[in-house]
Amino acid sequence: MVRLYWAEGVWLTTGGSLRGFAPHPCAGSCGSLRAVAETLYLIDGNSLAYRAFFALPDTIATSKGQPTNAIFGFASMLVKIITEHGSNPTIVCWDAGSSGRKELDSRYKANRTSRPDLLKEQWPYFEPIVDAFGWTNVSVDGYEADDVIGTLAEKARNAEPPIDVVVVTGDRDSFQLIDPGGKVRVMATARGITDTKEYDYDAVVERYGIGPELIPDFYGLKGDSSDNIPGVPGIGDKTASELLQRFGSLETILDSVDEISGAKRKENLVSHADDARLSKELATIQRDVPVDLDPAEEVAREPDRSRIREVFGEFELKDPLRRMEAILGEDGLTEPEGEELEWSESTLAKAASMGGKKTPLAVAVVAPEAADGELFARDGGWRFGAACKGEVVAGPLEGPEAIAPAAGDRPLVAQDFKALGDIPENMLWDTLLAAYLLDPSRRSYELDELCDQAGIAVQSDDDEARRVAMVEALKEWQEPLIVEREQLALLEEMEIPLVPVLRAMEVAGVRLNTEELGKITKKVRREIGTLEKKIHKLAGEEFTIGSPQQLGAILFDKLGLTRKRKGKTGYSTDARVLQAIREEHEIVPLVERWRELNQLLKTYLDVLPTLVDGESRIHTTFVQAAAATGRLSSVNPNLQNVPVRTELGREIRGCFEAAPRKVLLSADYSQVELRVLAHVADEDVLKEIFKRGEDVHTATAREVFQVPEEEIDPAMRSKAKMINYGIVYGLGEFGLADRLNIPRAEAGEFIDAYLTRFSRIHAFMEETVEQARKDGYVTTLYGRRREIPELRSSNRQTFALGERLAVNTVVQGTSADVMKLAMIEAENALKASGLKSRMILTIHDELLFEGPKGEMEELGKMVEQAMVAPWGDREPPLAVDIGVGRTWLEAK
């Protein structure tokens, strides 16, 4: 276990230096790995690096946007070798020329393109990774890596005593190095980079039908397209093997052409005899390269654990590092000078006074599991940890309400302030939210994972002492990065102030009429039963409708409906496929309805009643660190997706109601994303539509289809609406065609017409993508940043995804920022007003309030003003639709 130390005002680790931390001079100890056998490993570095680059998606990158797909694959391969084969003398060989082959034949490797730019960026880091493993890097000017390997393998085989050799490469021509005595073997990489197979003499014979010594002859006949070695036209693997088995060598074959069947084959062997001899020479690995290295003097060195952690941490190679840590163990760790992290039992009152009232105090808690319907437990079992400048204490905590009053106005640092229980007033830094701003696309923001990435690790016999020390160190690591990326204001003025607003809504909850919901549930179950009978009758048999495989068999095999996309387990039956074949058979719309009802049953109707508290209120949990665009989400339950477009969905919304003697007020932005799009694109046509207060979708239809407004029918407006939002969400012609169920060409014409009429939107999209491709990221109007690694991809589909994400993030991310600021404004206005109303829910572009009916007029004006305030005087102005009612449906 790596330990964390506080010395001279900074945290130090035995795991290498951290950004913003001074490395300790004693850091750099090695682990306890031991060799399982004394075998010399010779690795073709170029082969592994290229294979890693092309085997893994080129979108793999660090949180800063640095590409790492080749680094990750290369490091993973090295980890596999040391994990499976122990610590052995290892030499990694690199290309430094063509070994004279280009002089022999100018065509040699002439078909290869130059090294890809993304691989060039990663190339300088391969040799340092090898160094960290304690292995030797070697290259010889003018020679290829496989010739250096061939020479070292020959030296090792002829040493006294002979040294066993394993060659690690993806190049099959290296099989010629394998000897009959078993001293030289080849570990060949197969698919990907960690799939390998080891070949000895017999394995080569089994695969090719010839011994390893004939591999150059084999390539002389068949050639090698990857190296542009010509060979003999018309001769492939099978023929080359058969000829060599029969005649024993390339030279004998060329001398015995008259004995070979096939006129064309004879002709090719005669006319391309020189090519065959040249190809054999090109494919022959040299074994006399002037390499100043004696394999007998190579020894097994243990990896430099400190350097491994530093390098792997720099490139965020979590999985390879975890595997290395598992095998390195604890042995051989040298403790740095300075006092090991200690903690002491304390009371919260004493902890709150550590270091003075103005010095930031890091806090953390361990809470018992909360009961269903509760945000957190109110019973005993709570513990806290506190840290200040390296002093760490921990102790029992009375409950979730204890931290805030004890801390007073002391600036606090925490990992997720909401996890503390009641929210303290003076929040200085939230490491979870800072991590979210630094990398909004992470899958997890667990403290241990964040610290792994930062190279921070702590050992302690108390979990809270360990966690709070990590929090303090993580804040110090994050702060210069946040400042460098100009995101401090976003953290201090948006994300952290939003925390108490979200907690207040979580505590308030929203009331659910379980009786009305129960009536809907019974009705839905009856309809599901009726649908199942109809579906089985139309199918001519009973089957499990929820099984894609069984449904596919009915639709496509038995009923003969049009097959669309094929997946791993058969033809797809997803929603898009069913929509496309809806008109082919009456069973399809029944299946779609069955799925819709079952989804509602599983997601809401059966679940929501189990989550209400004693006052029939549901308390969702809002998640800030979720969507990469900055949007909020909610869990347990997810109230963001309560349906509204269908009649049944609206009935479910009608079950969310105000408390007795109160009403609900809904404040919903009117087409906020399209207004944001009009602003960021500076599109005057769209701005004017909003300024005039027109229906934007009708106006868009008028502009795109060039027809008078009175001639626009509902279908045209629907198409315009889909195009409007499709542009925001990066919908291409294929997606639009799929959603409108129209030919792809027609969808393309609609999009072209839209982008022609709204030309500034087209220009904005192109400029945004180009800037994102150049910088590696996009930002919202308020400074939120998102890396777009997909724009580095050479894969067209992945690149197209990056284009959509770039545009969507600017628009949707800005809209999300506006909503967050609006919530803070609204909450502050409510507190200042003295009204009894409260904000209880946020759903996408809508805020929901609950309060006395007599306050609604004043509340509506106050909320509308708060929601447009963050936008300032930007054009076009934002608009808010206000509604009031007893239920959410009525208010909406």
ZIHU-V283870 format. One record per backbone hydrogen bond with DSSP energy under -0.5 kcal/mol. NH is the residue of the N-H (numbers start at 1). CO is the residue of the C=O. Records with the same first field share a line. If there is no record, write none. Layout:
NH->CO  CO
This chain:
5->12
6->339
7->5  10
10->7
12->5
14->3
16->13
21->18
27->24
28->14
30->332
31->303
32->328
36->85
39->37
40->164
41->39  89
42->40  166
43->41  91
44->168
45->43  93
46->93
48->44
49->45
50->46
51->47
52->48
53->49
54->50
55->51
56->52
60->57
62->66
65->62
68->60
69->60
72->68
73->69
74->70
75->71
76->72
77->73
78->74
79->75
80->76
81->77
82->78
83->79
84->80
85->81
86->82
87->34
88->86
91->41
92->136
93->43  91
94->138
96->143
99->142
101->98
104->100
105->101
108->105
109->227
110->107
112->109
120->116
121->117
122->118
123->119
124->120
125->122
126->123
127->123
129->125
130->126
131->127
132->128
133->129  130
134->131
135->130
136->90
138->92
142->96
143->140
147->144
148->144
149->145
150->146
151->147
152->148
153->149
154->150
155->151
156->152
157->153
158->154
159->156
161->159
163->156
165->183
166->40
167->185
168->42  166
169->167  187
172->170
174->171
175->172
176->173
177->174
178->175
179->184
182->179
185->165  183
186->199
187->167
188->186  197
189->169
190->195
195->191
196->194
197->188
199->186
204->200
205->201
206->202
207->203
208->204
209->204  205
214->211
215->212
218->214
219->215
220->216
221->217
222->218
223->219
224->229
227->224
228->224  225
229->224
230->228
231->275
232->221
235->232
236->234
240->236
241->237
242->238
243->239
244->240
245->241
246->242
247->243
248->244
253->249
254->250
255->251
256->252  253
257->254
259->256
260->257
266->262
267->263
268->264
269->265
270->266
271->267
272->268
273->270
276->272
277->273
278->274
279->275
280->276
281->277
282->278
283->279
284->280  281
285->283
291->289
292->290
293->291
295->293
297->294
298->295
301->299
304->132
305->303
306->29
308->304
309->305
310->306
311->307
312->308
313->309
314->310
315->311
316->313
317->312
318->316
321->317
322->318
323->319
324->320
325->321
326->322
327->323  324
328->324
329->325
333->330
335->333
341->4
344->392
346->394
351->347
352->348
353->349  350
354->351
356->353
359->356
361->411
362->387
363->413
364->385
366->383
374->371
377->368
382->397
383->366
384->395
385->364
386->393
387->362
388->391
391->388
392->342  390
393->386
394->344
395->384
397->382
402->399
405->401
406->402
407->403
408->404
410->407
411->357
412->426
413->361
414->429
416->414
419->416
420->417
421->418
422->400  420
426->408
427->425
428->412  426
429->412
431->414  429
434->430
435->431
436->432
437->433
438->434
439->435
442->439
450->446
451->447
452->448
453->449
454->450
455->451  452
456->451
457->455
466->462
467->463
468->464
469->465
470->466
471->467
472->468
473->469
474->470
475->471
476->472
477->473
478->474
479->475
480->476
481->477  478
482->478
483->479
484->480
485->481
486->483
487->482
491->487
492->488
493->489
494->490
495->490
496->491
498->494
499->495  496
500->496
501->497
502->498
503->499
504->500
505->501
506->502
507->503
508->504
509->505
510->618
511->657
512->616
513->655
514->512
517->513
518->514
519->515
520->516
521->517
522->518
523->519
524->520
525->521
526->522
527->523
528->524
529->525
530->526
531->527
532->528
533->529
534->530
535->531
536->532
537->533
538->534
539->535
540->536
541->536
545->543
547->544
548->546
551->547
552->548
553->549
554->550
555->551
556->552
557->552  553
558->553
559->554
561->555
567->570
570->567
572->565
578->574
579->575
580->576
581->577
582->579
584->581
585->581  582
588->585
589->585
590->586
591->587
592->588
593->589
594->590
595->591
596->592
597->593
598->594
599->595
600->596
601->597
602->598
603->599
604->600
605->600
606->601
608->604
610->607
611->608
612->609
613->617
616->613
618->510
619->611
620->618
621->635
622->620
623->633
624->622
626->624
627->631
630->627
633->623
635->621
639->637
642->639
650->646
651->647
652->648
653->649
654->650
655->652
656->653
657->511  655
658->886
662->659
663->851
664->885
665->849
666->883
667->847
668->666  881
669->845
670->879
671->669
675->671
676->672
677->673
678->674
679->675
680->676
681->677
682->678  679
683->678
684->682
687->683
688->684
689->685
690->686
691->687
692->688
693->690
694->689
696->694
699->695
700->696
701->697
702->698
703->699
704->700
705->701
706->702
707->702
711->708
712->709
713->711
717->713
718->714
719->715
720->716
721->717
722->718
723->719
724->720
725->721
726->722
727->723
728->724
729->725
730->727
731->726
736->732
737->733
738->734
739->735
740->736
741->737
742->737
747->743
748->744
749->745
750->746
751->747
752->748
753->749
754->750
755->751
756->752
757->753
758->754
759->756  757
761->758
762->758
763->759
764->760
765->761
766->762
767->763
768->764
769->765
770->766
771->767
772->768
773->769
774->770
775->771
776->772
778->786
780->784
783->780
786->778
788->776
791->788
792->789
793->790
799->795
800->796
801->797
802->798
803->799
804->800
805->801
806->802
807->803
808->804
809->805
810->806
811->807
812->808
813->808  809
814->810
815->811
816->812
817->813
818->814
819->815
820->816
821->817
822->818
823->819
824->820
825->821
826->822
827->823
828->824
829->825
830->826
831->827
832->828
833->829
834->830
835->830
838->850
840->848
841->848
843->846
846->843
847->667
848->841
849->665
850->838
851->663
855->852
856->853
859->855
860->856
861->857
862->858
863->859
864->860
865->861
866->862
867->863
868->864
869->865
870->866
871->868
872->868  869
874->871
881->668
882->880
883->666
885->664
888->653  656
889->653
891->887
892->888
